[in-house]
Amino acid sequence: MKIDLYTQTGEKKGDLEVSDKMFNVAVNAEVVRLAVLLQQANERQAIAHVKNRGEINRSTRKLYRQKGTGRARMGGAGNPIRRGGGAVFGPRNVRNFTKRMPKRERRLALFSILTQKAADHSLFALEQYDVKAPKTKELHTLLQKLPVGKSVLLVLDKKHPTIEKSAANLPYVKTILVTTLNSVDLLKYEKTLFMQEALKKAEEIFLTSN
């Protein structure tokens, strides 16, 4: 499989050979869907929370005597059937939304997305980006010369403070380390731009690790 390789000046240098095991596999849409649900569920936080009858600040004294009134027995003011009482079966902040998925399936989802992007010419590589100081304008000018579309995910091989700071003020750009490459970000951004070294590292991480 080959993808386009660009220089720092924005010119196309040629094609870059990438692994078919990662960028040319059978696309499995169902596994991609499950991987996205997995990531979204694991990022979800249980915020909604209601108090039960034992947690609200109400008197536990019985409102009236239990027998002899002709009415049904009534407990304290915190009874769930009374206004201001505790809630029954309401949402609690101890709920766990965590899901699990086999590593092989997570990798397949990632490879499926990369394969589809490569087939759609939405994935390309940058030979290098060597600047002395962070300059948003310079990075913006470079990206305008590349087929980035409306948004682009910039994948780095390691931390590059100059690139990360240059992209911080560009709303259509997100920088990410190749070690944290994930399905949600790949699908969220229209184009994916790999640094050339990041491609090598990606193949080392995702194809050789157990």
KOLGUNU-21515 format. One record per residue (C-alpha): residue in one letter; x, y, z. Coordinates in steps of 0.1 Angstrom, whole numbers, plus 5000, padded with zeros to 4 digits. Example, Ala and Ser with C-alpha at 12.3 -4.5 7.8 and 13.67 -1.06 7.14 Angstrom:
! KOLGUNU-21515
a512349555078 s513749895071 
This chain:
! KOLGUNU-21515
m500050005000 k501350354992 i500250695005 d501251044994 l504351195010 y504751575012 t507751805021 q507852085045 t507252335017 g503952165008 e505151994976 k504451634969 k507651434971 g506251104960 d504750784974 l505550625008 e505250255012 v503250145042 s502349805056 d499349625040 k498749455074 m497749795088 f496550005058 n495049745035 v492849515054 a489249395051 v487149675066 n484849565094 a482249825101 e480749645130 v483949615149 v484549995142 r481150065157 l481849865188 a485250025192 v483750375191 l481050275217 l483850125239 q485850445239 q482850675244 a481550455273 n484950445290 e485250825288 r481750865303 q481450995338 a478450925361 i477451275370 a473651245375 h472951165412 v469851175434 k469551115471 n467650835486 r465550855517 g468450795540 e470551075526 i468151365525 n468051605555 r464551545567 s463251435601 t462751055606 r459951115631 k456650955620 l454251225608 y451251085628 r450450775649 q450350455630 k447050315642 g443650455650 t443450735625 g441650545598 r444350635573 a447250425560 r450450425580 m452850695571 g456550705579 g458851005582 a458951315559 g461751145539 n459350885525 p459750865487 i455950895481 r455951245497 r457051565481 g460651645492 g461251285501 g464051065488 a464150925452 v463550565443 f465650395417 g467150735406 p470550775389 r473550735412 n477150855407 v478550515414 r477350375382 n480050205361 f479850255323 t483150075315 k483149835286 r485749585275 m486849465241 p489549215230 k492849385219 r492649205186 e489349355178 r490449705189 r493349675165 l491149555137 a488849855142 l491850095140 f493249925109 s489849925093 i489550305097 l493150355084 t492450135054 q489250325045 k491050655049 a493950545027 a491550415001 d489650755001 h492950944999 s492251105032 l495550985047 f498951115038 a502351185053 l504751475060 e508451425056 q509351665084 y508551995101 d511652155114 v511152505128 k513052685156 a510052845173 p506352785174 k504652985146 t500952925141 k501053125108 e503752905093 l501952585102 h498652725088 t500352825056 l501852475052 l498452305059 q496752525033 k499152375007 l498152025018 p494851845010 v493751875046 g490051955039 k487952095067 s489851935096 v493051725101 l494451495127 l498151545130 v499851225143 l503351275159 d505951015167 k506951195199 k506251515217 h507151815195 p506452135215 t506952355184 i504352165164 e501952135193 k502052495202 s501852605166 a498652395162 a497052495195 n495252805180 l494052625148 p490552495156 y490552255126 v493852075138 k494451835166 t497851695174 i498051345189 l500851105197 v500950785177 t500950585210 t497450725217 l496050675182 n492350585185 s489250525165 v487150825177 d489751085167 l490350915133 l486650925125 k486151275139 y488651445116 e488251445079 k491951395070 t494851235088 l498351355085 f501151135098 m504751255103 q506951015084 e508550895116 a505150845132 l504250595105 k507350385113 k506550395150 a502950305144 e503949995125 e506349905153 i503749945180 f500649795164 l502149515143 t504949385166 s503449415201 n501449125215 
